[in-house]
């Protein structure tokens, strides 16, 4: 196990190093720089001014040299300042991370809690009215564009009924209920979109498991249908689902751009988008690397979960 | 069963995070009727201001918020007059506050004296003095701080503090706008001097304007920053030390809502009271909104100095012929575009100068839509043969041009389609190729990679000298690292000379003929195809009074203390 963890740690470091170079390079290769954006909103800016600002922001040196300088600073613990917000990168990142985690964590939790029973129910009674209903809901959830759903929810709950705020985040020191009022609509949007795919994964995995010999054996031994499905079946059906959930674990930390934009929710998705478009190298790089690191961690946790769900799987072993 | 125990733990973690979160500063966005919260005004803005430093980086959202918090030494008001923002009298040669002088290197210069209003203090009660102005000048002059408008600091080669309220700025170049200090905002020396002294290069990062934006001593306008929620909102409260007219609203909340459909929904739900015209919803969206809910809101369309036009690449062999450029102008029906797409809210532009500007001249060539004239010009230029609806010249070249603009801008995309169909009538094959704004502005226009036409807009101040866009020294080239904004490569010696003469002519009556000549050259030579002056759409509650859209770079928030609530039939 220790060797496995060490190896995975090493692999992750290599992936992060490569990713840092690729991300930096891709942002740097995008046409235009922050000074061009300033020029487009200020016709008075002189050529000399533009040249001076390019030098000041270090945009006049080759890309690889800029990357190398950033890497040396980062390794010494200095992640630099956000060019867009004029603050240390971590000071900008952490509030957005907290907001994303709050929103996406709620949505992720709700989607899992609703999708697993729905998928299991559908698989337990294939081709029944329940199955067809679950499938209908799942496909609807997968098909509805999140921006449209978000706008419809705002129109209904905020404009027509006036029950919930149309966007934003709760003020300082707000009560739990006040926080909840702001999070409800964006969380419902994300939950509906996620439930569809999760329930489909659970259903198909469950159907596969329910055809296995050990399920037949359990039935022969006289186990109740409920016990077979929820105890014997679900645990084994969760293995492929865990892979999907692990991949989505990174999503918790990288935000949901469309939903965050519509609801003016200051999360990671919007922050990453703004930093990439605004050529804020330091912020974009750290945010994207963080999301990469969390995705790698999610996959590691998934591997560990496999062994927990199925004792036949040996983590780091030659055989499974 | 173990799996089931994980979920409550997860839920608990999420809810704890939610409950412990300090949230942010956005106000409670209840659908509370505005009448129950008369002292708060919530404004929707499509962008969040990044750095709050008044003298570093230019950005429309920041200028808007800054209007509530501070005023520059001088600015243009809603009537397009230059007025004092932080001086008691606008210095002029006539009133003796500006005096001609010789610079140390023997050139003609001018000394301009400004006096700060009595009783002006920072938001923490510290008197705002000329020491703060001198400090701002010192910070701005240091190239390491990244201040905008370095030219202003270069031109003003010396700043003399006369007393606590009076200072004299010595300028090494005599231009007609010698008394305009629109980009100079005093900085609180008592809060910022130490940070600047430590490391001027790091100043832009460590300044209190970024690290401690709610510090009251940073601002001296009618409002102070009470709270910020990064990327989402800025909450302003009344400045108890503001020396001017007391503002009506106790609190102003500016909420950044990037998605314009969501902005509209926020307005309808009462989450915001109004949409700022400076950076809000597009005109077509506002027109549609007016049809549905126009009777419930006060919607103002303010046309101004957003000049939408098409830069022509004069290096293109087809466009080098002036007759072709004139033919193109006669081919397009701009009035129809304005009427059809904008319900006439965006007036047709006949040049880069808006008729609202005092320097506008009507004595210029105007190109009405006339296909017969267009065809005559094309034929005179040798584009005589028509094959399958496209015009060809004797060499067999097709009259094929490409227009580029910013992808995703629905209005521009519609205009391009109309232009395409109008030009097709006269045998011009117009191809549309749009790019992401970042690519379009960052590379295509800057490096002149558009083969024929580039459609975009400029915004400027009243009587803005068009040096950066029309003077030949501003043509972007590899030699100058593509600096300059003369993307059409306009190189007309008479125009260069007129621009230079204009800058140095102090007498308004003598400047007007020069302005007229510049406008005439612009319309005769057609290096650029003027389209229309864009209109900003202000969507406001009917009870909001006193807000005057400006139509130029100095925004309506510069008069925020005059905004107030006034129900129908009451006096406010």
Interface residues (C-beta under 8 A of the other chain):
Chain A: X30 X31 X32 X33 X36 X37 X38 X39 X40 X41 X42 X43 X44 X45 X46 X47 X48 X49 X50 X51 X52 X53 X54 X56 X57 X81 X84 X85 X86 X87 X88 X92 X95 X96 X98 X99 X101 X102 X105 X106 X109 X112 X113 X147 X150 X151 X154 X155 X158 X159 X162 X165 X166 X167 X168 X169 X170 X171 X172 X173 X174 X176 X178 X179 X180 X182 X183 X234 X235 X238 X261 X262 X263 X264 X265 X266 X270 X271 X274 X277 X278
Chain B: X3 X7 X10 X11 X13 X14 X15 X17 X18 X19 X21 X22 X23 X24 X25 X26 X27 X28 X29 X30 X31 X50 X51 X53 X56 X57 X58 X59 X60 X143 X144 X146 X148 X149 X150 X151 X204 X205 X207 X209 X210 X211 X227 X229 X230 X231 X232 X233 X255 X256 X257 X258 X259 X261 X262 X265 X266 X268 X269 X270 X271 X437 X438 X439 X441 X442 X443 X444 X446 X456 X458 X459 X460 X464 X468 X469 X474 X480 X481 X483 X484 X485
